[in-house]
Amino acid sequence: MYPLLFRVVLSRLDPEFAHHAGMAVIRVLGVPPFSWATRALTAPPDEQRVHALGLDFPSPFGIAAGFDKNAVGVRGLAALGFGHVEVGTITAIPQEGNPKPRLFRLIPDRAVINRMGFNNAGADAAAARLAKLRRRRPSTIIGVNIGKSRVVEVENATADYVTSATKLAPLADYLAVNVSSPNTPGLRGLQAVETLAPLLRAVKDAAGSTPLLVKIAPDLPDEEIAAIAQLAVAEGLAGIVAHNTTISRDGLKTDAAKIEAAGAGGLSGAPLRERSMEVLKVVRGAVPADFCVIAVGGVETAEDVRARLDAGATLVQGYTGFLYRGPFWGRQISRGLRSAR
């Protein structure tokens, strides 16, 4: 049903408009009695629970940052069977993001290019929503992904991250530092170890007891990825999110003219599958066995999730697959994992 709906209707809509329309439906699904009916169909089985970061995740599969930028759809996504939701990226200062259009489908590749630019309502608005969610005792784990405000110069990035961490860490199950989006000028330069170390140290102090992770880019050389992983361990972080979108356009099936017309931005979806596995193996090889590694990139099927888990991922996240698989994607993954046992 959903593939037909996507092909006939949704694929003809502006991608960002379609996302907002879908999010409106997700928000409704998070409200009783709709949430009760939805959860009855999608709840992961108990045997898929994972203990990580000192937390009990209902399943190993969750929604990556970027899908719910303002923490408005957490209850609906939980009802749809996702074991955790990483909201954001949230910045200390509200920002509109990059000019539109800024989201593009590459349907032959089952991929997306985005240059959203951390469009979000800011840390104060997110904190208010998260506080309200906490009072309602959500049934899923909530991670909060924080990034640098665009108007803040790179040399002042640490203080900007600390501001967000101070406001959001008390309301998060875990906090992820995003230094790897290609859509904020200068951001990826913060991944250099000599720059990243003091930033992570300051944010960790601000986060207090909330587990802290760092999200890296797939475009770094393997030796730099390993160095960041070792740094994360040395600085006492709880884990790594591997990885963000890529700036590569290699091996795509979509017409070259359409790719060029889309322009700059991060590529996500099926084309990242191979590099995602490579990055996961590099990270896992550089950290202790009990260190949390969240694998992201090119994940669409239960087989993809199982492959990441077998390669050493603690948890797995997806985003673009929701576009191509539809609202019962989480249920498909859970059922696929169960049948693979």
C-alpha angles and dihedrals in degrees: 000000000000095000089056092047090050094048097045103034119005097047089059093056125087103269096232092047090049090051093052091047090051091048089054089057091046090053090054091050089058093062123083131282090024091051092053093053093044094048091050087062100039111030111129116240117260092247090068094064115124128200110213138141087017089296136109110236115199089222137354093249124084144156117273125229114276097051098079103025097170103036092249100126104043097113092047093048089049090052089052090061106260114148094216140003122214104202125202149351083234123185129199091241121048113248138179096220127221124337118277139287091055106140123068133179121222096194099178087056096040085233143121135216115209135178097173094147100217095297105188143132095251138253097292093055091045091049091054092051093045091050089054090048091051091055088056092051101231118222094225136064114260119211120186120213115202130194142177119282109244095230091055116091116240092245088060095045096109094060090047092053091046090055091055093043093051092053099039109031094076088057098043131084086212136356126223122199110216111208094147111070112120091210101074114070113247095003098116090054087071088072091077104113095232090054097037097052098066091040093054091044092055094044091048090054090050093046092057112184095353110110111252126211133176124222116217137194124251092220095073119102113262092249091057091048090052091048092053090048091052090047091053090054093046092050092051098249118162097229153319132261107217109219157014128188122297132238090211120110097186121142098005121158096204116104110277092230091057091049091050091048090054089058128186124003144095120301118219135173138054098345089068093060097100097041090046091059091047093052092046091054092048092051095044090050091054100048137058119272093251094050112112115245118183111199119211132170135074093014115147110131137045086251089059091051093047091049090054092048092048089050091056106273114148093201135004131217135194138184116158092051089068088066093053099034102038136221096319092058093112090053091050090053094048093049091046092051090049093051090048092060 
